[in-house]
């Protein structure tokens, strides 16, 4: 009887904690930015256009004042802690167009899959990791954050087919493989600050997608074993 009462109390306490956790999460979810990637893409495009049209007349680029610069931040330019995420991906207009379309497509799919709140958490975890690397090494870039977003997409939708330059069909998993090789190359040949920024910006992948990665490895191992057994039969 006493055991039953204690169990009832424990269960009641657990349910109350779960209820409070849900209430707390629902309160936070209200602050999630919907269509986050759309705003980031428009901001990057806007910065690029300002650089393209205004910078030649001014003699300096507008984006220079948005990039992560630890010395400038320490001198009071604290906006750089967040504005570095809207730094344009390139100075080449064609590359910028395709890159921004790519970011928008991948970000929209992941937000629809996860919901705005989880997508916000994923992206800003990447931002936090990058900032952490920036304060340790003095180097931070949004390139690795957006690359980690694509890896998350490729893990979630491995057979999604992209049309490179709107012509060539390529599956997300093969592009992710190329990204993986690129990551490996940068880890080997990059400077230590670059390596640290790369690793920390990928923390969100392991935090949010470790279960998916384990499942992918397990399925790949199962398919490999099945193929071996099939070959042995013949």
Secondary structure, DSSP 8 states (H G I E B T S, - for coil): -HHHHHHHHHHHHHHHHHHHHHHHHHHHHTT--TTHHHHHHHHHHHHHHHHHHTHHHHTS-GGGGTS--HHHHHTT-TTHHHHGGGS-S-S-HHHHHHHHHHHHHHHHHHHHHH-HHHHHHHHHHHHHHHHHHHHHHS---SHHHHHHHHHHHHHH-TT-EEEETTTEEEEHHHHHHHHHHHHHHHHHHS-HHHHHHHHHHTHHHHHHHHHHHHHHHHHHHHHHHHHHHHHHH-
